[in-house]
């Protein structure tokens, strides 16, 4: 199965010079927790999550309307193409500990987004139909890796 078969095709995005308020509103309106950050040519330059927004507001002790997306976004980008296999996308999520991958064309422009939720919904559909291209074990494995604490202090709390 290819990423194009499962991805959300109408992915919302924001710009680096948008305020965190604008990014948060887009997330709220589209019921998502992360959106790609694109430049004027539509090339994806990073990702911003709802957690990035919260932590930027906290660490800067500022309102989200006063902080630009570029100050809080992650410019380390993990992505896939529409022709990638879902298994390769799962591996990228697992290895990089991310729940969402922007789906990019050959010019690094956004054509969609693939989330762990998209994969889980497909596994559920397949289970009901007696198919198992995407297994629940795969979902558990990916989620388990993503959820591992990153810092030693966080590991000690768990």
Steps between C-alpha positions, in 0.01 A plus 500: 500500500626849412491816708280664234227247586477613865628857524283802565516683170374840611761565767498844656829687537636829631792732430804565717404865543145417618427546869460202728139614544439455127660154504297399807179620333576288193559198722176566687298551181640183340503288817868416474801529729772585249531682171778541247671838462542603136682780323364725224560229239311238698819317599476343845759645738394341828217397729324667792304310763253608762764410759755725324251785530434437871866465589600814304235705679613360835876540448465850355229597750313654208164481330481291181407804292841653575713201397574395141475138386870506404588549868327178606496267197723203446705543186619140522270346243399136466282443197393246242374498144157392372667195344668390825369178648299529818753263660783742415298788645438299818872435526577870460247584772642233730866591445449878522234483773240707316125449464460681170692525174444769241465342157713684245528500123836507318537875561444461877152653470220384725252259340360350820571376848510148639428450868519202726123544535461451121691174525303385806169569323618293203600213731151511653334496154715208394428308820127534438547377143725209599807656336826579673724718281543726805497309826405620844840369615667745260297786649589399855868472408509845338306663784713329764819635345359849453389519862835412656628784721787683333686642796648308795297712743177417316596130496551511878144636547359201314 
